[in-house]
Amino acid sequence: MHALDRREFLKLAGVAGLTGLGGALPQMAWAQVSAQAKAEGKVVFYANITAVESVMKAFDAATGLQGQYTRISSSKFIPTIVTEHNAGKLLADVVQAPRPMLNLLEENNILAAYQSPSTKGYPDWAIEDPRQTLFGIEYVSYLFNTQHLKPADAPQRYEDLADPKWKGQIVMANPANHSSTISWLVGLKEQVFKSESDWMAFVKGLAANQPMFVASFGPTPAPIESGEKRIAISMPKYIVTKAPAPLAWGPRGGQPLLGTPRAIAVTSKAPRPEAAHAFMDFWLSKEAMSLLAKQVGEYVLAPGVYPDIEGINQVKVLPVRDLSDDEIEKWGRQFGQIFQAR
């Protein structure tokens, strides 16, 4: 079996930014890949997540296999994979996306059962489906720039976003068609607000503040970085990826953060199944999850691993319920009417 030379790995680790992990190295279990995986030589990874290059480099270094990462946007993810699968030409060995997307692939028999030993210590709900493993939560909160808004003056609770003093000062993904924002708003109704009437008052108050709409979470930090807006309904991960921009997050009054679970799975007709298993084992390891947390700001489910964001290790981060396509359409239509009437 191939064993990685420590000096070689440290050299690669410096390129990948791993030296900030306190000298932690991938355990040799991932370097000892099977003979079949070594013969397969590589693994092809179709993913919706961004900024994972350091994990891919670390995988290559730790296993001697070649990881090929292709990012596919949310709008093209399902059509691309289903089309390739139905044509018998799916190149991907492993796929990653928010759980609702992998649920659709599972319904089309595109996912294979595999439970990695690396998931020891993960929450039970993250590993209950043998065909996909949940490794993180696409957590949502609100962000602000501490150079333009003092923390003491920032909203302390979700309800504060409906305060009329924030009229014209909020940026968010369009709640009429952005599925993660739709799921987040419904999640607040189901997990945060005491009554539906309180929640609806919040939604209408937020709409009355005339937020600026963008296509997704990705563009939300820019207006608060520049000072054009004061508050972004966005993801705390940008505190890491947008550094040194002085961004901070809320709410800080004890309310949980909510988000869509991130999932990963082996494809049912993976061209390189053993290499796919090796990739899953590495991806779900504490070492790889530390890279996602520390370098990308992701909230991961590996035990004891948190992003370097002040206070995140003290807040509850909860998964939202998977909404059906009909629910997404219904709520998107309703939110569109509410926010259009602002």
C-alpha positions, 0 to 999 in steps of 0.5 A: 500500500502507498504511504504518504511521505510526511515531508511531501504532505507538509509541502503540499499542506503549505500550498493548500493552507493546511498549516493553520490546523495546528499540525494536524495531518490526515490519518494514515487510514486514508493514505492506505487506499485499497489496491482497487482504488489505486488502480482506478486512480482518480475520483470525479466529484460533481458539487454545488459547494464552492471554495473546496480546492484545499480539500481536493489538494489534501485528498490528492496528497493523503491518498495518492489518488487524483480528485477532479472537482466540477462545480455545477450551479443550483439551476443546472445541477439536477438537469445535468446529472439526470441527463448524463445518468439517463444517457449512461454517461454520468462521469461523477463518482461522488455528488454533493448538493443541498439535501433536497437536490440529492433527494431528487437524485435518490428518487431517480435511483442515482445514489448508492448506499454507503456509510463511511466510518468517518461519520463516527460522532456525527448526529444520528439524523445526519447518517440515517439515510444510507444513500446520502450523508449530511456533513454540514448546514448551509446556515443563514443569519444576518450580517453587518459591517462593524465600520458602518454599524456598531454592534450595539446598534445592530439588530439583536433578534430576527424580529428587529429586522422588521423595525422601520428604521431599517427601511431601505437598508437591507439586502437579501436573496429574492424570497419569491424564487430563491429556494434557500431563502424560502426554506429559511423563512418557513423555518423561522415560522416552524422553529423560532416564532411562537405563533404564525401570526407573529411570524407573518407580522415579521415577514410583512414588516421585513417586506415593508422595509423594502429590501434590495433583492439579489439572485442568491446569497453570493452577492449579499455581502458586497452592499454592506462591504461598500456601505450601500446597505447596513444589513444583509440576510446572508451566511456567516461563512462570508465573515471568513471568505470576505476577510479582512472586511469587518463583518459580524453576524446576528442574532445574538440574543439566543435564537438559533441559526437555521439552514439547509443541510448539505449532503454528499453521496456515491453515485449508483453507477460510479465508474470508480466505486472504490475511489469514491469510497476513499473520497467519501472517507476523506471528505467526511473526516475531521481533517477535511471538515476542519478545512471547510470550517477554518478556510471557508467558514462552513458549519460542519457536523464533524464533532468539535469542528467549528469555523473561526467565527466569534460565538458560532460555537455557542449558538444552535445551528439547526436544519430546516425541513425539506420543503416539497417542490409544491411548497417551494412554489406555494411559499415563493408565490406568497412571498412574492406577493407580500414583498411586491406589495411593500 
